[in-house]
Amino acid sequence: MILSELLSLPLFNNFKQINETTGLNNEVSGTAIFDWESREDVKETFNKGEFVITTLARFKDNNHDKSVLDSLFAVFEQEVSAFAVKKTFSFQLPKDLIDYASKKSIPVFVFETTYVDDIIYVIKNSLINNSLNNMQLQKLNEILNTTNESRIKELSMGINKYFNNNYIFISSYIGKNSKLIMQSKNAVKDILSKTDLVYTLVFGEENLFAIITYSDSQWDIIYSTVEDIKESLLTFTNQHIGVSSFNNNINKSKEAILESIFALASSIISGSNFVKFNDLHGEKLIYPVLFTTKGINYYNYVETIFNSHDKEYASDFKKTLLSYIKNSGNINNVAEELYQHSNTIRYRIKKIQLLLGINDSYEAHYMMYTYSKLNSYYKVLNEYELNTKPL
């Protein structure tokens, strides 16, 4: 769990950051309370990545106490993920202390109304029970089930309120292997943690999703980062990866999710391991209808025609059509593949045109091509549960 994701939870809405730093990608490993610890105590009990909470009670009577300041410097030396002060009295942290925290990429926050126990509980629950990840999956689900752009933006920023408007979405199919999923997630996180890109990684039972956002000045970084992620994930076996186009409107994040899923399905169909949506050509003709009611209805309409005919006449028109499209309309290749005479294949193709109610050969070929492609994609989406789980 990275800091920017944690701070996107409603519990942290009243947290105000008082320094400028790039530490929002810091990994949160747990919590710690700073109270009366000396430098030696801090060295022994505080750990890297901990979210430190304090009231700075020792500052109340003497905010120039050198022993207190020394202990605070020691906290930052431990490379904690964040330092949050619950304001119970007026105080001002010394500039050199704030500057040192910034130098160590440790955000410093001030808050007033949030209960410390609630912060500890939420962080612990997120780390042990993956509650934050599950919430993010739910928000992705909600994005896919709405067309309201304002709601889509609200859900997207609920995943990570620090998201930039420019972003890319990566979907990876790994399979039901929790160990491999976590290895893949950690590999991607290692790459992203070395950049200033704002990101969130979400995992499901069989998938890993990456939402990576960037500023206008980070074009070179985002391109090279995607390539690094590709090379890293492909070191693991049986990975399929789909990458959306580059987008510049977080209100349309639903489109990016669907593009990445489409590219992922395309990688499975083609036997490739990595497909960018922008690199697809003719396949893009299918994309606009694949995830729509019209596309599903058309596919079911043609499917019903073939199933009814094949059942009544013990024929195999559907298999013939799929082979015909796969072999680019080469009758001889289809006949060889299906162990049939070429005249039998010609008869079946003409009969298919009649069943579809089309006389024009160009229109018939387009409809058959569209059905064949929809069949390939719906088969993969169902088999790999890309349209139902985890999204």
N, C-alpha and C positions, 0 to 999 in steps of 0.2 A: 504494500500500500504506500503510495507516494503522498506527500504532504498536500499537494494541490487538490487531490481527490478527497482527502479527509476534510479539508476546509470548505469543500463544496456542500457538505451536509448542513442542513438548517441549524443544527446546534451551534455552528461556528459563525453564524451571520453577524454577530456583534463584535467579532474579533477585528481589531484595527492594527494593521502592520505599521510599525514606526521606523523601519529602516528599509533601504533599497538593496535587494540581493537577488541572486538567481537561484536561491535554494528551494524553490517550490517543487522541484523534482526530488528532493531529499526523501529517502526511504524511511518510513516510520516503523520502528521495531518494537516500541512499547512506550511506557510512560515513566516519569520520575518526578518526585516532588522535591523542590529545593526549599529548605527551611533554614536550619542553623548549621549546615555542614561546613567544615573547614576545607581548605584546598586538598588536604590529604584524604578526607572523607569523600570528596567529589571524585578523586582519582580512583578510589576503591569501589565506589558504588554506582557511579553514573556510566552509562554505556553509549556507544555510538548509535545514532538513529533514534534515541529516546525523545519523546515529546515532553519537555520539561515544563512543569507548572509551578508557579510560586505566587505568594502574596507580597514578597519582599518585606516581611514584617520587621526584619532587622534594620531596614532602611528608615523606618518610621521615626525613630529618635535621633538617628545620626546617618544621614545619607552620604557622608564622606568617610565612613568607617572603612579604613584600608583593608581590613581583614575580609569584610563583606565583598568589596570590589575584587579582591584577589580570588575569592571563592567563585565569583561570577566569571572571571576570566578563565578559571579552571574548568567551569562548566562548558564554555565554548571550545576550549581546547579538546574536550572529549568528543567533539564533532557530533553533537546532538542534532536532531532533525529540526527542532524549533524551540523557542523559548517564549512562554506565554505568562504574562503577569496579570493576576486578578487585582484590579485597582480598588483598594479599600481606603486609600488616603492619597493625597497629592504628592507626587514625586516626579523626579526627572532623572533618567539614567544619564550618566556621564557620556559625553560625545565620543571619547576614546573607546569606551566599552561598546557603544553602538557600532562604531566604525570597525572594531575588531570582529564583532558578530557578522557584519556584512562581508568583511574580508574572508571569513570562514564559511560564507554562504549559508548562514543560519538566520532565518527570518525571526524577528522579535515582534511579539504581539502584545496588545493591551486589551483586556476585556473586563466587563463589570458584572453582568447579570447571570452568566452561565455558571451552573454548579460544577465544582471541580470533580465531584463524584460522577457526574454525568459524562464528563470528558473521559475520565478513566474507563468507565464502563463501555462507551462507544468504541474507543480505540481497542480495548481488549476484545470486545465482541467481533470487531471487524477482522482482527488478526487471527482469532481462534476459529470463528464460525463462518468466515468469508461473507459476513452480512453486507459489507459495502459492495463486494463484487456481485452478490445476488441482487442488490438494489439497482446496480448499474445494468445488469441483464434485463431487469424488469423495465427500466426506462428505455432500453433499446427496443424491447417488445412494443412498448407504448408508442414509440416513434413510428414503427412500422404499421401501427393500427390507427393512425390518424392522418388526415390531410391538411389539418390546420397548421399553417406555418408558424404562427405565434406559439402554439403549443409545442411544436417541434423544437423551436429555439429554447423554450423554457425547459423542456426535458433534456436537451443537449447540454445546456449550461448547468442543469442539475447534476449531470454526470461529472462535469468539471467546469466550475465557474470561471476559470482562467483561460478557457479555450479562446484562441484567436479566430478570426472570421475565415481565414484560409485553412483548409484542412484536406486530409486524405484518409480513406478508410481501407483497412486491410483485413480480409477474412482468411483464416487458415483452417483447413480440416486436418485433424490429427488422429481422430479415432478415440475409442473409449480406453484411454491410457492416461490416467491422472498424473502419473510420474512424468511421462513424456510431455504432457501439456504444461506442467510446471517448469520443466527444463526449457521448453520453448519460450515460455513467458519470461523466465529469467534471462535467457539469451537475448531476447528483444530488449528487455529492460536495461541490460548492460550497455547496449548500443545507444539507447535513447538517453540514458542518464549522463552520457558524456556530451550531450548537446543542451542547448537552451530551449529546445522545442517543448511545447506544452502538449502532453499526451495522457492517454488513459488506456490501460490494457484490461480487457475483460475476457474471462474464460468461461466456457460452458462444459458440458459433459464430453464433448468431442471436438470443440472448436476453441480457437483463440482469436480475439478481435483486437485490433489496434486502431485507435482514433488519434491521429497525429496532426496537430495544428501548428501553424507557422506564420510569421509576420512577412510583410512584403520584402523585407531585406534578407530573408532566409531561404531564398530559392535554391541556391547552390547546396545548402545544408540538407534540405528536404530531399532533393534528388539523390544525393550520395547516401543519405540515411536509408532510404527505401532499398537501394542496392545492397547496402550492408545487411539489412534485415533479410533480404532475399538469400544472400549467401549464407547467413547464419542459420536460417530455418531449413535450408536445403541440405545442411549437414545431417539433419535428422531424417530417418527413413519414412517413406509413405506420407510425406507432406504434400498437400495441395494448397496453393495460395492464389487468392484473387485480390487485385488492387483496383480501387476506384480511380476515376479521373481526378484531377486536381480541382477543388471547388473553392469558391470565395464567398459563400453565403451560408452561414451556419443554420439559417432557417430552412435550408434544403438538405439537411443531413440525411434525411430518409432516402433521397436519391442516391447519395454516395454509398449508403449501406447496401441498397439493392444492386448498384453497379458492381460492388465488390463480390456479392454473392453470385451474381451472374458470371463474373470473371472466374470465380472459384469453380462454379459448375462447368464452365467451359474448359477449365484446366483438367477436370476429371474426365470429361467426355473425350477430349483430345489426347489424353494420356500424358499431358504435360504436367509439370509441377508448379509452374508459375505463369500467370497470365495477367497482363494489365488490360483494363477495360479499353483504354485508348488504342491498344494494339490490335483490337478485334476489328474486323472489316464487315463481311457479309453477315456475320453472326449478330451484328448490331440491329439488323432488320427485325430480328425476333424480340429483342429486348423491350421495345415499347409496349408489346402486348403480353409478354410472358407473365407479369405480375398483376395483370388486370382481369376483371370479370369477363370482359369481351374475349380475351385470349383463352381463358379457361373454358368459357361456354363454347367457343368455336372448336376447341380440341375435343371436348366431350361430345359435341354434335357429330364430328367425323368419327370419333371412336365408337359411338353407338351404331353408326351405319356399318362400319366394318365388323364389329362384334356380332351384330344381328345377322349379317349376310354369311359370315364365316361359320356361325353356329347352325344356321338353317341349311346351308349347302355343303357343310364340311369342307369349305375352301380355306385358302390361306392368303386372302387379299392383302391383309395388313402387312404380313411378312414380305410379300411381293413388293408392295409400295415402298417399304423401308429400304429394301435391297436396291430398288430402282433408283431412289434418291442417293443412296450411298455410292452407287456405281455411276453417278452422273448421267443416268438415262441410257447407259450402254446395255442394250438388250442381251447381247451375247454373254457379257459378264454376269448379268443377273441370272440367266439361264444356267450358266455353269455353277454359280454359287448355290442355286436352289435345286440343282439336278433335274431341270425341266427343259423341254424343247423351247427354242426361241419363239416359235409361233404361239405356244401356250402363254408365254410372258406377254407377248403383244396383245393377245386376247384379254388377259387379265387387266392390263393397263387401260385398254379401251373400256372394259367393263367398269373399272374404277371411276373413269370419267363420267360414265352414265350414272353410276350410283351417286356421284357428287352433283349431278345435274349440270354439268359444264360441257359445252361443245368446243369452245375455243381452247386450242391445245396449250397456248401460252398461259392463259388463266388457270387451266387445269394443272400445269406443271408448277405454277406459283403456289396454288393451294396445297398440292401434294408436298412441295418443299416445306411450306410453312408447317403443315401437320407433322411432317417427319422431324423437323427441328424442335417443335414444341414437345413431341413425344420424347426426344432425347433429353431435353432439359427437365421436363416434369418427372421423368424416370429417375434422374439423378437427384433432383430436389427432394423427392419422396424417399428414395433409398438411403440418402445420406442425412435425411431429416433436416435439410437446410431451410425448409419453409415452416417447420413446426418447432424444432428444438435445436439450440436453446432460444432461437428467435421466434 
